[in-house]
């Protein structure tokens, strides 16, 4: 498996950042023609997901609704004050998998890959692994 990584700077506490183009570039640079691409976020308060990328309101709605489901102000015991971020990361997950076909990231027509920031603003590392079949 070939691994590449890049950084993403977020600007808000909760934010979904479309990283599809950067992941696609990592796939292209890997030289793999047919295989799989795994995107991994090595942080406990940020995740990654594949969802609709055509309408940015979808990403905003996801961040907003998860904020309502898991509010920052809830009665958590974790003293650092970001337990909601850890829970949202558990919901979004630390990794996702996508196919590689003809040397390109092969997502559905409306799909995009998003870094899910839950405790920003921060600089996050994204690791992309590409493996041939």
C-alpha positions in Angstrom: 0.0 0.0 0.0 1.2 3.4 -0.9 0.6 6.2 1.7 0.5 9.9 1.2 -0.6 12.6 3.5 -1.6 16.3 3.5 -2.8 18.9 6.0 -6.2 20.7 6.2 -6.7 23.9 8.1 -10.2 24.3 9.4 -11.8 27.6 10.3 -14.7 26.7 12.6 -15.4 24.5 15.6 -17.7 22.2 13.6 -17.1 22.1 9.8 -17.2 19.6 7.0 -14.4 20.3 4.5 -14.5 18.8 1.0 -11.1 17.1 0.5 -12.1 15.1 -2.6 -9.7 16.8 -5.0 -6.7 16.3 -2.7 -7.6 12.6 -2.1 -8.0 12.2 -5.9 -4.6 13.8 -6.4 -3.1 11.3 -3.9 -4.7 8.4 -5.9 -3.3 9.8 -9.1 0.2 10.2 -7.7 0.1 6.6 -6.3 0.1 5.1 -9.8 -2.5 2.5 -8.9 -4.8 1.6 -11.8 -7.3 -0.6 -10.0 -7.7 -1.0 -6.3 -8.9 0.8 -3.2 -8.3 4.0 -1.4 -8.5 4.4 2.3 -8.7 7.9 3.9 -7.7 7.9 7.6 -7.8 10.9 10.0 -5.4 10.3 12.9 -7.2 12.5 15.4 -9.8 11.8 18.1 -11.9 14.9 17.5 -12.0 14.8 13.7 -13.3 12.2 11.3 -14.0 11.6 7.6 -17.1 10.6 5.7 -18.4 10.3 2.1 -21.6 12.2 1.4 -23.2 14.6 -1.0 -20.8 17.1 -2.4 -23.0 18.9 -5.0 -24.9 21.0 -2.5 -22.8 22.6 0.3 -26.0 23.0 2.4 -25.9 19.2 3.0 -22.5 19.4 4.8 -23.7 22.4 6.8 -26.9 20.6 7.7 -24.9 17.6 8.9 -22.6 19.7 11.1 -25.6 21.7 12.5 -27.8 18.7 13.2 -25.0 16.8 14.9 -24.5 19.9 17.1 -28.1 19.6 18.1 -27.9 15.9 18.8 -24.7 16.1 20.7 -24.5 19.6 22.2 -21.2 21.0 23.5 -22.9 22.2 26.7 -24.1 18.7 27.8 -23.2 17.4 31.2 -19.9 15.5 30.3 -17.3 14.4 32.8 -14.3 14.9 30.5 -12.6 18.0 31.8 -11.1 19.2 28.6 -14.6 20.4 27.4 -14.7 18.6 24.1 -16.5 15.3 24.8 -19.1 16.3 22.2 -16.3 16.3 19.6 -15.2 12.8 20.6 -18.7 11.5 20.3 -19.2 13.2 16.9 -15.9 11.6 15.7 -17.2 8.2 16.8 -20.4 8.9 14.7 -18.5 10.1 11.6 -15.7 7.6 12.0 -11.9 7.9 11.5 -11.7 6.3 8.1 -13.6 5.6 4.8 -12.9 3.4 1.8 -13.5 4.2 -1.9 -12.7 2.3 -5.1 -10.0 3.2 -7.6 -10.7 2.5 -11.2 -8.6 3.4 -14.3 -6.2 5.2 -12.0 -8.9 7.6 -10.6 -10.9 7.9 -7.4 -14.3 6.3 -8.4 -17.0 8.0 -6.3 -20.7 8.2 -7.2 -22.0 11.2 -9.2 -23.0 13.2 -6.1 -20.4 11.9 -3.7 -17.5 13.8 -2.1 -15.1 13.0 0.7 -15.2 15.3 3.7 -12.9 15.9 6.7 -15.3 16.3 9.6 -13.9 18.8 12.1 -15.6 18.7 15.5 -13.1 20.6 17.7 -11.6 23.4 15.5 -10.3 25.5 14.2 -7.2 23.3 13.9 -4.8 21.9 11.4 -5.5 18.3 10.7 -3.5 15.6 9.0 -5.2 13.4 6.4 -3.6 10.0 5.5 -4.4 8.4 2.1 -3.5 4.8 1.4 -3.9 3.4 -2.0 -3.6 -0.3 -2.7 -3.9 -2.3 -6.0 -6.1 -5.3 -6.3 
